[in-house]
Amino acid sequence: MGKILITGASGHLGGLVIKHLLETEKVAASDIIAASRNPEKLAGLAVKGVELRAADFNDPASLATAFQGVDKLLIISTDAMDGEGTRLKQHKMAVAAAKAAGVGRIHYTSLPRAEESVIGFAPDHLGTESAIRESGLPFTFFRNNWYAENIFYGLPHALASGQWFSAAGDGRIPYLLREDCARAIAAGLARHETENKVYTLTGGEAFTASEVATIASAVTGKPVAVIPVTDEQLTEGLKAAGFPAPVAAIFASFDTNQRLGLFEPVTGDFKALTGREPASFKAFVEASKAALLG
Ligand SMILES: NC(=O)c1ccc[n+]([C@@H]2O[C@H](COP(=O)([O-])OP(=O)(O)OC[C@H]3O[C@@H](n4cnc5c(N)ncnc54)[C@H](OP(=O)(O)O)[C@@H]3O)[C@@H](O)[C@H]2O)c1
């Protein structure tokens, strides 16, 4: 196997992908390169024999060096969400550097139904997918569904107040654990692909906001009522709670996307890659009781 480079290796997902490459896929540490803006944070991987490289999507020179000799590149989408197109620029820089360095295949973490998604930052993902297609390099897209861990953003507050303002209607989300996301990506990186691939990674079951509220109430003993609101009411409420307008609009777009069914459907791609069922979302909520109670 040639060298596999993971960008953003000090992030949550990057670290878990490397863990699963080593432990689940049994890829030799000497075939893995962990790239980060802060490789000094990754000393623990160096001890295991993983090579560390500095790579910052804002610094093309660092990418030209980092991507040398790489067969498979995993571009983990960055967390830059300033509403000014920075993330797409960063990703395009990484794609151009991969092409120039002669990388064998690009793997990219995208989002479900990128062409139709109404999530505020969906254009970053679709634009990156397009740039990768246009590069002519072989590719694998992992269209990752919502992490189960995302419930920690709003649910603890909803449980504390007893009210969950939602514009998601009866739309469903097939949450998957971040760990499962990493497990599937590691499996995809380890396999020998000859075609371009688009995998949509989901959990095994999809849930409405009301169903999540019911599960969380049962686990914590705290009643929570889902209060239906419009997209505009949700955006205004988030602004009133102190979120800057562009952030409020992005958060509200998550509910719109859910209501329109654009996180759905559940797919079999996780199992196709890993040979196992995704972890249960319900069991995850049960195991998160303490975190949900804050
Ligand atoms: N599906 C979902 O529910 C969901 C939820 C949250 C986020 N996401 C997306 O998935 C990505 C990974 O998730 P996560 O949980 O691992 O997030 P995270 O722990 O917040 O990691 C952020 C990642 O962005 C990388 N990054 C930031 N600026 C960069 C730059 N200039 N150049 C290169 N890399 C840069 C970081 O790499 P280094 O610090 O190592 O350089 C790190 O891997 C996120 O960045 C975001 O795009 C998806």
The ligand as an SDF file (V2000), in Angstrom:
LIG
                    3D

 48 52  0  0  0  0  0  0  0  0999 V2000
  -21.1410   15.8600    9.9410 N   0  0  0  0  0  0  0  0  0  0  0  0
  -21.2170   16.6510   11.0030 C   0  0  0  0  0  0  0  0  0  0  0  0
  -22.1490   16.5660   11.8200 O   0  0  0  0  0  0  0  0  0  0  0  0
  -20.1260   17.6520   11.2730 C   0  0  0  0  0  0  0  0  0  0  0  0
  -20.1200   18.3430   12.4980 C   0  0  0  0  0  0  0  0  0  0  0  0
  -19.0970   19.2430   12.7500 C   0  0  0  0  0  0  0  0  0  0  0  0
  -18.1280   19.4580   11.7920 C   0  0  0  0  0  0  0  0  0  0  0  0
  -18.1430   18.7910   10.6070 N   0  0  0  0  0  0  0  0  0  0  0  0
  -17.1050   18.9840    9.5640 C   0  0  0  0  0  0  0  0  0  0  0  0
  -16.2160   17.8800    9.6690 O   0  0  0  0  0  0  0  0  0  0  0  0
  -14.8780   18.3460    9.9310 C   0  0  0  0  0  0  0  0  0  0  0  0
  -14.1990   17.4070   10.8940 C   0  0  0  0  0  0  0  0  0  0  0  0
  -14.9920   17.3150   12.0570 O   0  0  0  0  0  0  0  0  0  0  0  0
  -14.3180   17.2900   13.4880 P   0  0  0  0  0  0  0  0  0  0  0  0
  -15.3750   16.8200   14.3920 O   0  0  0  0  0  0  0  0  0  0  0  0
  -13.0030   16.5830   13.4370 O   0  0  0  0  0  0  0  0  0  0  0  0
  -14.0400   18.8550   13.7180 O   0  0  0  0  0  0  0  0  0  0  0  0
  -12.8870   19.5590   14.6060 P   0  0  0  0  0  0  0  0  0  0  0  0
  -12.3950   18.6260   15.6680 O   0  0  0  0  0  0  0  0  0  0  0  0
  -13.4330   20.8830   15.0020 O   0  0  0  0  0  0  0  0  0  0  0  0
  -11.7200   19.7730   13.5900 O   0  0  0  0  0  0  0  0  0  0  0  0
  -11.6010   20.8970   12.7550 C   0  0  0  0  0  0  0  0  0  0  0  0
  -10.6750   20.4620   11.6370 C   0  0  0  0  0  0  0  0  0  0  0  0
  -10.4080   21.5270   10.7350 O   0  0  0  0  0  0  0  0  0  0  0  0
   -9.0200   21.4490   10.4010 C   0  0  0  0  0  0  0  0  0  0  0  0
   -8.5740   22.7620    9.9210 N   0  0  0  0  0  0  0  0  0  0  0  0
   -8.9780   23.9780   10.3740 C   0  0  0  0  0  0  0  0  0  0  0  0
   -8.3230   24.9420    9.7050 N   0  0  0  0  0  0  0  0  0  0  0  0
   -7.4780   24.3350    8.8430 C   0  0  0  0  0  0  0  0  0  0  0  0
   -6.5340   24.8100    7.8820 C   0  0  0  0  0  0  0  0  0  0  0  0
   -6.2930   26.1130    7.7170 N   0  0  0  0  0  0  0  0  0  0  0  0
   -5.8400   23.8960    7.1570 N   0  0  0  0  0  0  0  0  0  0  0  0
   -6.0450   22.5670    7.3390 C   0  0  0  0  0  0  0  0  0  0  0  0
   -6.9410   22.0490    8.2030 N   0  0  0  0  0  0  0  0  0  0  0  0
   -7.6300   22.9390    8.9610 C   0  0  0  0  0  0  0  0  0  0  0  0
   -8.3610   21.0410   11.6940 C   0  0  0  0  0  0  0  0  0  0  0  0
   -7.0730   20.5110   11.4520 O   0  0  0  0  0  0  0  0  0  0  0  0
   -5.7300   20.8240   12.3340 P   0  0  0  0  0  0  0  0  0  0  0  0
   -6.1750   21.5850   13.5460 O   0  0  0  0  0  0  0  0  0  0  0  0
   -5.1470   19.4840   12.6760 O   0  0  0  0  0  0  0  0  0  0  0  0
   -4.8600   21.5890   11.4120 O   0  0  0  0  0  0  0  0  0  0  0  0
   -9.3420   19.9780   12.1620 C   0  0  0  0  0  0  0  0  0  0  0  0
   -9.1550   18.7270   11.5460 O   0  0  0  0  0  0  0  0  0  0  0  0
  -15.0600   19.7690   10.4890 C   0  0  0  0  0  0  0  0  0  0  0  0
  -13.9030   20.5370   10.2510 O   0  0  0  0  0  0  0  0  0  0  0  0
  -16.2760   20.2470    9.7090 C   0  0  0  0  0  0  0  0  0  0  0  0
  -15.9180   20.6890    8.4090 O   0  0  0  0  0  0  0  0  0  0  0  0
  -19.1210   17.8800   10.3450 C   0  0  0  0  0  0  0  0  0  0  0  0
  1  2  1  0
  2  3  2  0
  2  4  1  0
  4  5  1  0
  4 48  2  0
  5  6  2  0
  6  7  1  0
  7  8  2  0
  8  9  1  0
  8 48  1  0
  9 10  1  0
  9 46  1  0
 10 11  1  0
 11 12  1  0
 11 44  1  0
 12 13  1  0
 13 14  1  0
 14 15  2  0
 14 16  1  0
 14 17  1  0
 17 18  1  0
 18 19  2  0
 18 20  1  0
 18 21  1  0
 21 22  1  0
 22 23  1  0
 23 24  1  0
 23 42  1  0
 24 25  1  0
 25 26  1  0
 25 36  1  0
 26 27  1  0
 26 35  1  0
 27 28  2  0
 28 29  1  0
 29 30  1  0
 29 35  2  0
 30 31  1  0
 30 32  2  0
 32 33  1  0
 33 34  2  0
 34 35  1  0
 36 37  1  0
 36 42  1  0
 37 38  1  0
 38 39  2  0
 38 40  1  0
 38 41  1  0
 42 43  1  0
 44 45  1  0
 44 46  1  0
 46 47  1  0
M  CHG  2   8   1  16  -1
M  END
$$$$
